[in-house]
Amino acid sequence: MRVFGKLELKHLLVAWLVLGICFSAGELFSPTIFPVTFVIALITVGVGFIGHELAHKFTARKFGCWAEFRLWTWGLILALIFAITSRGRFIFAAPGAVYIIPVVRPMEFGFGLSRKENGLISLAGTMANIALALAFFTLTGFGGLLSFIGRQGFQVNLWLAAFNMLPFGPMDGQKVFLWNKAIWIGITVPLWIILFWSPF
């Protein structure tokens, strides 16, 4: 099974670039500042988003599913419209998602994914953001631009992890909550506490 399809790579690249524009839209009309904020957004927000989605993808594939990232056209359009008109103050960051199709299992296992497998696939995205937040945090002690990137990356990835664990609707947290409430509490509550008390 191939790791990435050509279409998927194109979609990931477009989503990454659009998110970079959205999260640096406040400086869009400043030719000297925008390139810097755009690159920082690509590194912090873009890597966080792509890392989150790829964690879903590879976990789903471990369970034998077909899983590939696909753009959501209206999500891209709305993200750009809201980001540009609000000068980066409001961002609808939903350019796409990993589409997962379970495989047919032997009869004794039934069809599709179990609640645990679905929960683990959903949890993988949050765990990727936690790992990235910790990685970015290590940069905060260097000072200067590296420290700024570290703080931004830490905040963004912590927020992505906490937000996606909300137990509502299509959120990852809903699937984790339905699978194992103790795991959901053990991850979600500390995330929101750390996010609330973060020094950044």
ChimeraX commands (.cxc) that place a marker at each C-alpha (Angstrom):
marker #1 position 0.00,0.00,0.00 radius 0.5
marker #1 position 1.52,3.34,-1.04 radius 0.5
marker #1 position 2.20,5.90,1.69 radius 0.5
marker #1 position 0.87,8.96,-0.17 radius 0.5
marker #1 position -1.07,9.38,-3.38 radius 0.5
marker #1 position -0.20,12.23,-5.77 radius 0.5
marker #1 position -3.60,13.84,-5.24 radius 0.5
marker #1 position -3.25,13.60,-1.48 radius 0.5
marker #1 position 0.17,15.30,-1.54 radius 0.5
marker #1 position -1.27,18.15,-3.63 radius 0.5
marker #1 position -4.18,18.54,-1.21 radius 0.5
marker #1 position -1.87,18.55,1.82 radius 0.5
marker #1 position 0.35,21.19,0.23 radius 0.5
marker #1 position -2.61,23.44,-0.65 radius 0.5
marker #1 position -4.08,23.10,2.86 radius 0.5
marker #1 position -0.69,23.90,4.41 radius 0.5
marker #1 position -0.21,27.02,2.26 radius 0.5
marker #1 position -3.78,28.26,2.81 radius 0.5
marker #1 position -3.44,27.89,6.58 radius 0.5
marker #1 position -0.17,29.80,6.40 radius 0.5
marker #1 position -1.93,32.66,4.60 radius 0.5
marker #1 position -4.89,32.61,6.99 radius 0.5
marker #1 position -2.83,32.75,10.15 radius 0.5
marker #1 position -0.64,35.56,8.81 radius 0.5
marker #1 position -3.51,37.50,7.19 radius 0.5
marker #1 position -3.14,40.34,9.69 radius 0.5
marker #1 position 0.07,41.34,7.91 radius 0.5
marker #1 position -1.10,40.42,4.40 radius 0.5
marker #1 position -0.73,43.97,3.07 radius 0.5
marker #1 position 2.64,44.59,4.68 radius 0.5
marker #1 position 5.24,43.42,2.13 radius 0.5
marker #1 position 8.08,43.50,4.65 radius 0.5
marker #1 position 6.37,41.75,7.59 radius 0.5
marker #1 position 4.05,39.30,5.81 radius 0.5
marker #1 position 6.79,36.94,4.47 radius 0.5
marker #1 position 8.13,36.45,8.01 radius 0.5
marker #1 position 4.71,35.89,9.61 radius 0.5
marker #1 position 3.74,33.59,6.73 radius 0.5
marker #1 position 6.80,31.35,7.26 radius 0.5
marker #1 position 6.21,31.30,11.03 radius 0.5
marker #1 position 2.56,30.33,10.44 radius 0.5
marker #1 position 3.64,27.53,8.10 radius 0.5
marker #1 position 6.02,26.21,10.75 radius 0.5
marker #1 position 3.68,26.46,13.75 radius 0.5
marker #1 position 0.05,26.18,12.59 radius 0.5
marker #1 position 0.74,24.35,9.33 radius 0.5
marker #1 position 2.91,21.67,10.90 radius 0.5
marker #1 position 0.38,21.28,13.72 radius 0.5
marker #1 position -2.52,20.78,11.33 radius 0.5
marker #1 position -0.67,18.45,8.96 radius 0.5
marker #1 position 0.79,16.47,11.87 radius 0.5
marker #1 position -2.69,16.07,13.36 radius 0.5
marker #1 position -4.20,14.81,10.12 radius 0.5
marker #1 position -1.32,12.45,9.30 radius 0.5
marker #1 position -1.56,10.92,12.77 radius 0.5
marker #1 position -5.19,10.04,12.00 radius 0.5
marker #1 position -4.16,8.66,8.63 radius 0.5
marker #1 position -1.36,6.36,9.78 radius 0.5
marker #1 position -3.29,5.10,12.80 radius 0.5
marker #1 position -6.27,4.26,10.61 radius 0.5
marker #1 position -3.97,2.42,8.20 radius 0.5
marker #1 position -2.64,0.33,11.08 radius 0.5
marker #1 position -6.17,-0.97,11.43 radius 0.5
marker #1 position -6.25,-1.86,7.74 radius 0.5
marker #1 position -8.31,1.11,6.58 radius 0.5
marker #1 position -7.94,3.16,3.43 radius 0.5
marker #1 position -7.14,6.65,4.69 radius 0.5
marker #1 position -6.18,9.75,2.73 radius 0.5
marker #1 position -6.37,13.49,3.25 radius 0.5
marker #1 position -8.76,15.43,1.04 radius 0.5
marker #1 position -9.42,19.14,0.76 radius 0.5
marker #1 position -12.82,20.60,1.55 radius 0.5
marker #1 position -13.29,23.33,-1.09 radius 0.5
marker #1 position -15.85,25.35,0.85 radius 0.5
marker #1 position -13.70,25.08,3.96 radius 0.5
marker #1 position -10.76,26.57,2.04 radius 0.5
marker #1 position -12.89,29.40,0.67 radius 0.5
marker #1 position -14.44,30.22,4.04 radius 0.5
marker #1 position -11.04,30.09,5.75 radius 0.5
marker #1 position -9.59,32.63,3.30 radius 0.5
marker #1 position -12.66,34.91,3.36 radius 0.5
marker #1 position -12.89,35.06,7.16 radius 0.5
marker #1 position -9.13,35.44,7.62 radius 0.5
marker #1 position -8.72,38.24,5.05 radius 0.5
marker #1 position -11.87,40.21,5.97 radius 0.5
marker #1 position -11.10,40.00,9.70 radius 0.5
marker #1 position -7.38,40.69,9.16 radius 0.5
marker #1 position -6.55,37.40,10.84 radius 0.5
marker #1 position -8.74,37.93,13.92 radius 0.5
marker #1 position -11.18,35.14,12.99 radius 0.5
marker #1 position -10.12,31.99,11.19 radius 0.5
marker #1 position -12.32,29.12,10.09 radius 0.5
marker #1 position -9.54,26.54,9.96 radius 0.5
marker #1 position -11.20,23.56,8.30 radius 0.5
marker #1 position -9.52,23.13,4.90 radius 0.5
marker #1 position -9.96,19.36,4.82 radius 0.5
marker #1 position -9.76,16.09,6.69 radius 0.5
marker #1 position -8.58,12.51,6.48 radius 0.5
marker #1 position -11.23,10.33,4.89 radius 0.5
marker #1 position -11.28,6.81,6.32 radius 0.5
marker #1 position -12.91,3.76,4.79 radius 0.5
marker #1 position -12.86,0.60,6.92 radius 0.5
marker #1 position -12.08,-2.69,5.25 radius 0.5
marker #1 position -14.28,-5.75,5.38 radius 0.5
marker #1 position -13.09,-7.97,8.24 radius 0.5
marker #1 position -13.57,-11.70,8.72 radius 0.5
marker #1 position -17.14,-12.53,9.74 radius 0.5
marker #1 position -16.36,-12.92,13.46 radius 0.5
marker #1 position -15.19,-9.31,13.68 radius 0.5
marker #1 position -18.08,-7.80,11.74 radius 0.5
marker #1 position -17.69,-4.85,9.41 radius 0.5
marker #1 position -15.86,-1.62,10.02 radius 0.5
marker #1 position -14.11,-0.23,13.08 radius 0.5
marker #1 position -14.74,-1.04,16.72 radius 0.5
marker #1 position -15.41,1.76,19.18 radius 0.5
marker #1 position -11.89,1.32,20.57 radius 0.5
marker #1 position -10.26,1.51,17.13 radius 0.5
marker #1 position -12.29,4.60,16.26 radius 0.5
marker #1 position -11.27,6.14,19.58 radius 0.5
marker #1 position -7.59,5.39,19.03 radius 0.5
marker #1 position -7.66,6.87,15.51 radius 0.5
marker #1 position -9.30,10.02,16.86 radius 0.5
marker #1 position -6.90,10.25,19.82 radius 0.5
marker #1 position -3.86,10.00,17.53 radius 0.5
marker #1 position -4.37,13.54,16.19 radius 0.5
marker #1 position -4.42,15.04,19.68 radius 0.5
marker #1 position -1.35,13.05,20.74 radius 0.5
marker #1 position 0.52,14.36,17.68 radius 0.5
marker #1 position -0.31,17.92,18.70 radius 0.5
marker #1 position 0.82,17.27,22.27 radius 0.5
marker #1 position 4.14,15.90,20.99 radius 0.5
marker #1 position 4.58,18.93,18.71 radius 0.5
marker #1 position 3.70,21.32,21.55 radius 0.5
marker #1 position 6.44,19.76,23.68 radius 0.5
marker #1 position 8.90,19.96,20.77 radius 0.5
marker #1 position 8.15,23.65,20.22 radius 0.5
marker #1 position 8.40,24.30,23.97 radius 0.5
marker #1 position 12.06,23.25,23.85 radius 0.5
marker #1 position 12.73,26.24,21.58 radius 0.5
marker #1 position 11.43,28.82,24.07 radius 0.5
marker #1 position 14.69,28.92,26.00 radius 0.5
marker #1 position 16.82,30.00,23.05 radius 0.5
marker #1 position 15.69,33.62,22.86 radius 0.5
marker #1 position 14.99,35.77,19.81 radius 0.5
marker #1 position 13.10,34.41,16.80 radius 0.5
marker #1 position 13.49,30.78,17.88 radius 0.5
marker #1 position 11.88,31.57,21.22 radius 0.5
marker #1 position 8.99,33.34,19.47 radius 0.5
marker #1 position 8.44,30.37,17.13 radius 0.5
marker #1 position 8.59,28.07,20.15 radius 0.5
marker #1 position 5.94,30.03,22.04 radius 0.5
marker #1 position 3.67,30.25,19.00 radius 0.5
marker #1 position 4.09,26.57,18.18 radius 0.5
marker #1 position 3.47,25.54,21.78 radius 0.5
marker #1 position 0.29,27.61,22.06 radius 0.5
marker #1 position -1.13,26.59,18.69 radius 0.5
marker #1 position -0.54,22.87,19.14 radius 0.5
marker #1 position -1.82,22.90,22.71 radius 0.5
marker #1 position -4.97,24.66,21.48 radius 0.5
marker #1 position -5.42,22.19,18.61 radius 0.5
marker #1 position -5.07,19.28,21.02 radius 0.5
marker #1 position -7.51,20.69,23.58 radius 0.5
marker #1 position -10.07,21.96,21.06 radius 0.5
marker #1 position -10.20,18.66,19.17 radius 0.5
marker #1 position -10.89,16.79,22.42 radius 0.5
marker #1 position -14.22,18.58,22.95 radius 0.5
marker #1 position -16.82,15.77,23.17 radius 0.5
marker #1 position -19.31,17.19,20.69 radius 0.5
marker #1 position -20.53,16.43,17.16 radius 0.5
marker #1 position -17.80,15.35,14.73 radius 0.5
marker #1 position -14.94,16.31,17.06 radius 0.5
marker #1 position -12.27,13.73,17.89 radius 0.5
marker #1 position -13.14,14.06,21.56 radius 0.5
marker #1 position -16.62,12.68,20.96 radius 0.5
marker #1 position -15.22,9.39,19.65 radius 0.5
marker #1 position -12.64,9.15,22.44 radius 0.5
marker #1 position -15.32,9.92,25.06 radius 0.5
marker #1 position -17.63,7.20,23.70 radius 0.5
marker #1 position -14.77,4.69,23.73 radius 0.5
marker #1 position -13.17,5.39,27.12 radius 0.5
marker #1 position -14.31,8.19,29.42 radius 0.5
marker #1 position -11.37,7.76,31.82 radius 0.5
marker #1 position -8.84,8.27,29.01 radius 0.5
marker #1 position -10.82,11.25,27.73 radius 0.5
marker #1 position -10.81,12.88,31.20 radius 0.5
marker #1 position -7.15,12.00,31.81 radius 0.5
marker #1 position -6.07,13.79,28.62 radius 0.5
marker #1 position -8.64,16.55,28.15 radius 0.5
marker #1 position -8.74,18.03,31.66 radius 0.5
marker #1 position -4.93,18.49,31.97 radius 0.5
marker #1 position -4.83,19.98,28.45 radius 0.5
marker #1 position -7.34,22.69,29.30 radius 0.5
marker #1 position -5.67,23.38,32.65 radius 0.5
marker #1 position -2.26,23.77,30.99 radius 0.5
marker #1 position -3.77,25.90,28.22 radius 0.5
marker #1 position -5.49,28.17,30.75 radius 0.5
marker #1 position -2.39,28.56,32.94 radius 0.5
marker #1 position 0.14,28.68,30.12 radius 0.5
marker #1 position 2.71,31.46,30.68 radius 0.5
marker #1 position 2.55,32.26,26.95 radius 0.5
marker link #1:1,2 radius 0.2
marker link #1:2,3 radius 0.2
marker link #1:3,4 radius 0.2
marker link #1:4,5 radius 0.2
marker link #1:5,6 radius 0.2
marker link #1:6,7 radius 0.2
marker link #1:7,8 radius 0.2
marker link #1:8,9 radius 0.2
marker link #1:9,10 radius 0.2
marker link #1:10,11 radius 0.2
marker link #1:11,12 radius 0.2
marker link #1:12,13 radius 0.2
marker link #1:13,14 radius 0.2
marker link #1:14,15 radius 0.2
marker link #1:15,16 radius 0.2
marker link #1:16,17 radius 0.2
marker link #1:17,18 radius 0.2
marker link #1:18,19 radius 0.2
marker link #1:19,20 radius 0.2
marker link #1:20,21 radius 0.2
marker link #1:21,22 radius 0.2
marker link #1:22,23 radius 0.2
marker link #1:23,24 radius 0.2
marker link #1:24,25 radius 0.2
marker link #1:25,26 radius 0.2
marker link #1:26,27 radius 0.2
marker link #1:27,28 radius 0.2
marker link #1:28,29 radius 0.2
marker link #1:29,30 radius 0.2
marker link #1:30,31 radius 0.2
marker link #1:31,32 radius 0.2
marker link #1:32,33 radius 0.2
marker link #1:33,34 radius 0.2
marker link #1:34,35 radius 0.2
marker link #1:35,36 radius 0.2
marker link #1:36,37 radius 0.2
marker link #1:37,38 radius 0.2
marker link #1:38,39 radius 0.2
marker link #1:39,40 radius 0.2
marker link #1:40,41 radius 0.2
marker link #1:41,42 radius 0.2
marker link #1:42,43 radius 0.2
marker link #1:43,44 radius 0.2
marker link #1:44,45 radius 0.2
marker link #1:45,46 radius 0.2
marker link #1:46,47 radius 0.2
marker link #1:47,48 radius 0.2
marker link #1:48,49 radius 0.2
marker link #1:49,50 radius 0.2
marker link #1:50,51 radius 0.2
marker link #1:51,52 radius 0.2
marker link #1:52,53 radius 0.2
marker link #1:53,54 radius 0.2
marker link #1:54,55 radius 0.2
marker link #1:55,56 radius 0.2
marker link #1:56,57 radius 0.2
marker link #1:57,58 radius 0.2
marker link #1:58,59 radius 0.2
marker link #1:59,60 radius 0.2
marker link #1:60,61 radius 0.2
marker link #1:61,62 radius 0.2
marker link #1:62,63 radius 0.2
marker link #1:63,64 radius 0.2
marker link #1:64,65 radius 0.2
marker link #1:65,66 radius 0.2
marker link #1:66,67 radius 0.2
marker link #1:67,68 radius 0.2
marker link #1:68,69 radius 0.2
marker link #1:69,70 radius 0.2
marker link #1:70,71 radius 0.2
marker link #1:71,72 radius 0.2
marker link #1:72,73 radius 0.2
marker link #1:73,74 radius 0.2
marker link #1:74,75 radius 0.2
marker link #1:75,76 radius 0.2
marker link #1:76,77 radius 0.2
marker link #1:77,78 radius 0.2
marker link #1:78,79 radius 0.2
marker link #1:79,80 radius 0.2
marker link #1:80,81 radius 0.2
marker link #1:81,82 radius 0.2
marker link #1:82,83 radius 0.2
marker link #1:83,84 radius 0.2
marker link #1:84,85 radius 0.2
marker link #1:85,86 radius 0.2
marker link #1:86,87 radius 0.2
marker link #1:87,88 radius 0.2
marker link #1:88,89 radius 0.2
marker link #1:89,90 radius 0.2
marker link #1:90,91 radius 0.2
marker link #1:91,92 radius 0.2
marker link #1:92,93 radius 0.2
marker link #1:93,94 radius 0.2
marker link #1:94,95 radius 0.2
marker link #1:95,96 radius 0.2
marker link #1:96,97 radius 0.2
marker link #1:97,98 radius 0.2
marker link #1:98,99 radius 0.2
marker link #1:99,100 radius 0.2
marker link #1:100,101 radius 0.2
marker link #1:101,102 radius 0.2
marker link #1:102,103 radius 0.2
marker link #1:103,104 radius 0.2
marker link #1:104,105 radius 0.2
marker link #1:105,106 radius 0.2
marker link #1:106,107 radius 0.2
marker link #1:107,108 radius 0.2
marker link #1:108,109 radius 0.2
marker link #1:109,110 radius 0.2
marker link #1:110,111 radius 0.2
marker link #1:111,112 radius 0.2
marker link #1:112,113 radius 0.2
marker link #1:113,114 radius 0.2
marker link #1:114,115 radius 0.2
marker link #1:115,116 radius 0.2
marker link #1:116,117 radius 0.2
marker link #1:117,118 radius 0.2
marker link #1:118,119 radius 0.2
marker link #1:119,120 radius 0.2
marker link #1:120,121 radius 0.2
marker link #1:121,122 radius 0.2
marker link #1:122,123 radius 0.2
marker link #1:123,124 radius 0.2
marker link #1:124,125 radius 0.2
marker link #1:125,126 radius 0.2
marker link #1:126,127 radius 0.2
marker link #1:127,128 radius 0.2
marker link #1:128,129 radius 0.2
marker link #1:129,130 radius 0.2
marker link #1:130,131 radius 0.2
marker link #1:131,132 radius 0.2
marker link #1:132,133 radius 0.2
marker link #1:133,134 radius 0.2
marker link #1:134,135 radius 0.2
marker link #1:135,136 radius 0.2
marker link #1:136,137 radius 0.2
marker link #1:137,138 radius 0.2
marker link #1:138,139 radius 0.2
marker link #1:139,140 radius 0.2
marker link #1:140,141 radius 0.2
marker link #1:141,142 radius 0.2
marker link #1:142,143 radius 0.2
marker link #1:143,144 radius 0.2
marker link #1:144,145 radius 0.2
marker link #1:145,146 radius 0.2
marker link #1:146,147 radius 0.2
marker link #1:147,148 radius 0.2
marker link #1:148,149 radius 0.2
marker link #1:149,150 radius 0.2
marker link #1:150,151 radius 0.2
marker link #1:151,152 radius 0.2
marker link #1:152,153 radius 0.2
marker link #1:153,154 radius 0.2
marker link #1:154,155 radius 0.2
marker link #1:155,156 radius 0.2
marker link #1:156,157 radius 0.2
marker link #1:157,158 radius 0.2
marker link #1:158,159 radius 0.2
marker link #1:159,160 radius 0.2
marker link #1:160,161 radius 0.2
marker link #1:161,162 radius 0.2
marker link #1:162,163 radius 0.2
marker link #1:163,164 radius 0.2
marker link #1:164,165 radius 0.2
marker link #1:165,166 radius 0.2
marker link #1:166,167 radius 0.2
marker link #1:167,168 radius 0.2
marker link #1:168,169 radius 0.2
marker link #1:169,170 radius 0.2
marker link #1:170,171 radius 0.2
marker link #1:171,172 radius 0.2
marker link #1:172,173 radius 0.2
marker link #1:173,174 radius 0.2
marker link #1:174,175 radius 0.2
marker link #1:175,176 radius 0.2
marker link #1:176,177 radius 0.2
marker link #1:177,178 radius 0.2
marker link #1:178,179 radius 0.2
marker link #1:179,180 radius 0.2
marker link #1:180,181 radius 0.2
marker link #1:181,182 radius 0.2
marker link #1:182,183 radius 0.2
marker link #1:183,184 radius 0.2
marker link #1:184,185 radius 0.2
marker link #1:185,186 radius 0.2
marker link #1:186,187 radius 0.2
marker link #1:187,188 radius 0.2
marker link #1:188,189 radius 0.2
marker link #1:189,190 radius 0.2
marker link #1:190,191 radius 0.2
marker link #1:191,192 radius 0.2
marker link #1:192,193 radius 0.2
marker link #1:193,194 radius 0.2
marker link #1:194,195 radius 0.2
marker link #1:195,196 radius 0.2
marker link #1:196,197 radius 0.2
marker link #1:197,198 radius 0.2
marker link #1:198,199 radius 0.2
marker link #1:199,200 radius 0.2
view
